[in-house]
């Protein structure tokens, strides 16, 4: 049985780096669309967004 989040949308705070980034990308790999937030710098968050979009996910 494969774990899937197809059709689900998840919110990840602090997704620009560290644990938040890892969680956002893992959720994307599981099929979820991911809403991300950041607090300091938009650059890393935009990189995560681009990676999620390459997976075919909405970010």
DODOZA-169095 format. One record per atom (N, C-alpha, C, O): chain; atom name; residue in three letters; z, x, y; residue number from 1. Coordinates in steps of 0.1 Angstrom, whole numbers. Layout:
N
SITE  mol  atom  type     pz     px     py  seq
SITE    A    CA   ALA      Z      X      Y  NUM
...
% end
This chain:
59
SITE  mol  atom  type     pz     px     py  seq
SITE    A     N   UNK      0      8    -12    1
SITE    A    CA   UNK      0      0      0    1
SITE    A     C   UNK      0      9     12    1
SITE    A     O   UNK      8     18     13    1
SITE    A     N   UNK     -9      6     22    2
SITE    A    CA   UNK    -10     14     34    2
SITE    A     C   UNK     -4      7     45    2
SITE    A     O   UNK     -5     -5     47    2
SITE    A     N   UNK      4     14     53    3
SITE    A    CA   UNK     10      8     65    3
SITE    A     C   UNK      0      7     76    3
SITE    A     O   UNK     -7     16     79    3
SITE    A     N   UNK     -1     -6     81    4
SITE    A    CA   UNK    -11     -8     92    4
SITE    A     C   UNK     -5    -17    103    4
SITE    A     O   UNK      3    -25    101    4
SITE    A     N   UNK    -10    -14    115    5
SITE    A    CA   UNK     -6    -21    127    5
SITE    A     C   UNK    -18    -27    134    5
SITE    A     O   UNK    -18    -30    146    5
SITE    A     N   UNK    -29    -29    126    6
SITE    A    CA   UNK    -41    -35    131    6
SITE    A     C   UNK    -38    -48    138    6
SITE    A     O   UNK    -30    -56    133    6
SITE    A     N   UNK    -43    -50    150    7
SITE    A    CA   UNK    -41    -63    157    7
SITE    A     C   UNK    -28    -63    165    7
SITE    A     O   UNK    -25    -73    172    7
SITE    A     N   UNK    -20    -53    165    8
SITE    A    CA   UNK     -7    -52    172    8
SITE    A     C   UNK     -9    -43    184    8
SITE    A     O   UNK    -17    -34    184    8
SITE    A     N   UNK      0    -46    194    9
SITE    A    CA   UNK      0    -37    206    9
SITE    A     C   UNK     15    -32    208    9
SITE    A     O   UNK     24    -40    207    9
SITE    A     N   UNK     16    -20    210   10
SITE    A    CA   UNK     29    -13    211   10
SITE    A     C   UNK     31     -7    225   10
SITE    A     O   UNK     21     -3    231   10
SITE    A     N   UNK     43     -7    230   11
SITE    A    CA   UNK     46     -1    243   11
SITE    A     C   UNK     55     12    240   11
SITE    A     O   UNK     65     11    233   11
SITE    A     N   UNK     50     23    245   12
SITE    A    CA   UNK     57     36    243   12
SITE    A     C   UNK     60     42    257   12
SITE    A     O   UNK     51     44    265   12
SITE    A     N   UNK     73     43    260   13
SITE    A    CA   UNK     77     49    272   13
SITE    A     C   UNK     78     64    270   13
SITE    A     O   UNK     82     69    260   13
SITE    A     N   UNK     75     72    281   14
SITE    A    CA   UNK     75     86    280   14
SITE    A     C   UNK     65     92    271   14
SITE    A     O   UNK     67    102    264   14
SITE    A     N   UNK     53     86    270   15
SITE    A    CA   UNK     43     89    260   15
SITE    A     C   UNK     35    102    264   15
SITE    A     O   UNK     26    106    257   15
SITE    A     N   UNK     37    108    276   16
SITE    A    CA   UNK     30    119    280   16
SITE    A     C   UNK     33    132    273   16
SITE    A     O   UNK     25    141    273   16
SITE    A     N   UNK     45    133    267   17
SITE    A    CA   UNK     49    145    260   17
SITE    A     C   UNK     60    143    250   17
SITE    A     O   UNK     66    132    249   17
SITE    A     N   UNK     62    152    242   18
SITE    A    CA   UNK     73    152    232   18
SITE    A     C   UNK     73    141    222   18
SITE    A     O   UNK     62    138    216   18
SITE    A     N   UNK     84    135    219   19
SITE    A    CA   UNK     86    125    209   19
SITE    A     C   UNK     77    113    213   19
SITE    A     O   UNK     71    107    204   19
SITE    A     N   UNK     77    109    226   20
SITE    A    CA   UNK     69     97    230   20
SITE    A     C   UNK     54     99    227   20
SITE    A     O   UNK     48     90    223   20
SITE    A     N   UNK     49    111    229   21
SITE    A    CA   UNK     35    114    226   21
SITE    A     C   UNK     33    113    211   21
SITE    A     O   UNK     23    107    207   21
SITE    A     N   UNK     41    119    203   22
SITE    A    CA   UNK     40    118    189   22
SITE    A     C   UNK     40    104    184   22
SITE    A     O   UNK     32    100    175   22
SITE    A     N   UNK     49     96    189   23
SITE    A    CA   UNK     50     82    185   23
SITE    A     C   UNK     37     74    189   23
SITE    A     O   UNK     32     67    181   23
SITE    A     N   UNK     33     76    201   24
SITE    A    CA   UNK     21     69    206   24
SITE    A     C   UNK      9     72    197   24
SITE    A     O   UNK      1     63    193   24
SITE    A     N   UNK      7     85    194   25
SITE    A    CA   UNK     -4     89    185   25
SITE    A     C   UNK     -3     84    171   25
SITE    A     O   UNK    -13     80    165   25
SITE    A     N   UNK      9     84    166   26
SITE    A    CA   UNK     11     79    152   26
SITE    A     C   UNK      9     64    152   26
SITE    A     O   UNK      3     59    142   26
SITE    A     N   UNK     13     56    162   27
SITE    A    CA   UNK     10     42    162   27
SITE    A     C   UNK     -5     40    163   27
SITE    A     O   UNK    -10     30    157   27
SITE    A     N   UNK    -12     48    171   28
SITE    A    CA   UNK    -26     46    172   28
SITE    A     C   UNK    -33     49    158   28
SITE    A     O   UNK    -42     42    154   28
SITE    A     N   UNK    -28     59    151   29
SITE    A    CA   UNK    -34     62    138   29
SITE    A     C   UNK    -31     51    128   29
SITE    A     O   UNK    -39     49    119   29
SITE    A     N   UNK    -20     43    130   30
SITE    A    CA   UNK    -17     32    121   30
SITE    A     C   UNK    -25     19    125   30
SITE    A     O   UNK    -23      9    119   30
SITE    A     N   UNK    -33     20    136   31
SITE    A    CA   UNK    -41      9    140   31
SITE    A     C   UNK    -37      1    152   31
SITE    A     O   UNK    -44     -8    156   31
SITE    A     N   UNK    -26      5    158   32
SITE    A    CA   UNK    -21     -3    170   32
SITE    A     C   UNK    -28      1    182   32
SITE    A     O   UNK    -32     13    184   32
SITE    A     N   UNK    -30     -8    192   33
SITE    A    CA   UNK    -33     -5    205   33
SITE    A     C   UNK    -20     -1    212   33
SITE    A     O   UNK    -10     -6    208   33
SITE    A     N   UNK    -20      8    222   34
SITE    A    CA   UNK     -8     14    227   34
SITE    A     C   UNK     -8     13    242   34
SITE    A     O   UNK    -17     19    248   34
SITE    A     N   UNK      2      7    248   35
SITE    A    CA   UNK      5      8    262   35
SITE    A     C   UNK     14     19    264   35
SITE    A     O   UNK     25     20    258   35
SITE    A     N   UNK     11     29    273   36
SITE    A    CA   UNK     19     40    275   36
SITE    A     C   UNK     24     41    290   36
SITE    A     O   UNK     18     36    299   36
SITE    A     N   UNK     36     47    291   37
SITE    A    CA   UNK     42     49    305   37
SITE    A     C   UNK     45     64    306   37
SITE    A     O   UNK     47     71    296   37
SITE    A     N   UNK     47     68    318   38
SITE    A    CA   UNK     51     82    321   38
SITE    A     C   UNK     59     82    334   38
SITE    A     O   UNK     59     72    341   38
SITE    A     N   UNK     67     93    336   39
SITE    A    CA   UNK     75     93    348   39
SITE    A     C   UNK     72    104    358   39
SITE    A     O   UNK     75    103    369   39
SITE    A     N   UNK     66    115    353   40
SITE    A    CA   UNK     65    127    362   40
SITE    A     C   UNK     50    130    365   40
SITE    A     O   UNK     47    132    377   40
SITE    A     N   UNK     42    131    355   41
SITE    A    CA   UNK     29    136    357   41
SITE    A     C   UNK     19    128    350   41
SITE    A     O   UNK     20    125    338   41
SITE    A     N   UNK      8    124    357   42
SITE    A    CA   UNK     -2    115    350   42
SITE    A     C   UNK    -11    123    341   42
SITE    A     O   UNK    -16    117    331   42
SITE    A     N   UNK    -13    136    343   43
SITE    A    CA   UNK    -22    144    335   43
SITE    A     C   UNK    -19    143    320   43
SITE    A     O   UNK    -28    139    312   43
SITE    A     N   UNK     -7    146    315   44
SITE    A    CA   UNK     -4    145    300   44
SITE    A     C   UNK     -6    130    295   44
SITE    A     O   UNK    -11    129    284   44
SITE    A     N   UNK     -3    120    303   45
SITE    A    CA   UNK     -4    107    299   45
SITE    A     C   UNK    -19    103    297   45
SITE    A     O   UNK    -23     96    288   45
SITE    A     N   UNK    -27    108    306   46
SITE    A    CA   UNK    -42    106    305   46
SITE    A     C   UNK    -48    113    293   46
SITE    A     O   UNK    -57    107    287   46
SITE    A     N   UNK    -42    124    289   47
SITE    A    CA   UNK    -47    131    277   47
SITE    A     C   UNK    -43    123    264   47
SITE    A     O   UNK    -52    121    255   47
SITE    A     N   UNK    -32    117    264   48
SITE    A    CA   UNK    -28    108    253   48
SITE    A     C   UNK    -37     96    253   48
SITE    A     O   UNK    -41     92    242   48
SITE    A     N   UNK    -39     90    264   49
SITE    A    CA   UNK    -48     78    265   49
SITE    A     C   UNK    -62     82    259   49
SITE    A     O   UNK    -68     74    252   49
SITE    A     N   UNK    -67     94    263   50
SITE    A    CA   UNK    -80     98    258   50
SITE    A     C   UNK    -80    100    243   50
SITE    A     O   UNK    -90     96    236   50
SITE    A     N   UNK    -70    105    238   51
SITE    A    CA   UNK    -69    107    223   51
SITE    A     C   UNK    -68     94    216   51
SITE    A     O   UNK    -75     92    206   51
SITE    A     N   UNK    -61     84    221   52
SITE    A    CA   UNK    -60     71    215   52
SITE    A     C   UNK    -74     64    216   52
SITE    A     O   UNK    -78     58    206   52
SITE    A     N   UNK    -81     65    227   53
SITE    A    CA   UNK    -94     59    228   53
SITE    A     C   UNK   -104     66    218   53
SITE    A     O   UNK   -113     59    214   53
SITE    A     N   UNK   -103     79    216   54
SITE    A    CA   UNK   -111     85    206   54
SITE    A     C   UNK   -109     79    192   54
SITE    A     O   UNK   -118     79    183   54
SITE    A     N   UNK    -97     74    189   55
SITE    A    CA   UNK    -94     68    177   55
SITE    A     C   UNK    -99     54    176   55
SITE    A     O   UNK    -99     47    165   55
SITE    A     N   UNK   -104     49    187   56
SITE    A    CA   UNK   -109     35    188   56
SITE    A     C   UNK    -99     25    192   56
SITE    A     O   UNK   -101     13    190   56
SITE    A     N   UNK    -88     30    197   57
SITE    A    CA   UNK    -76     21    201   57
SITE    A     C   UNK    -78     19    216   57
SITE    A     O   UNK    -83     27    224   57
SITE    A     N   UNK    -72      8    221   58
SITE    A    CA   UNK    -71      5    235   58
SITE    A     C   UNK    -58     12    240   58
SITE    A     O   UNK    -48     11    233   58
SITE    A     N   UNK    -59     18    251   59
SITE    A    CA   UNK    -47     24    257   59
SITE    A     C   UNK    -46     21    272   59
SITE    A     O   UNK    -36     26    278   59
% end
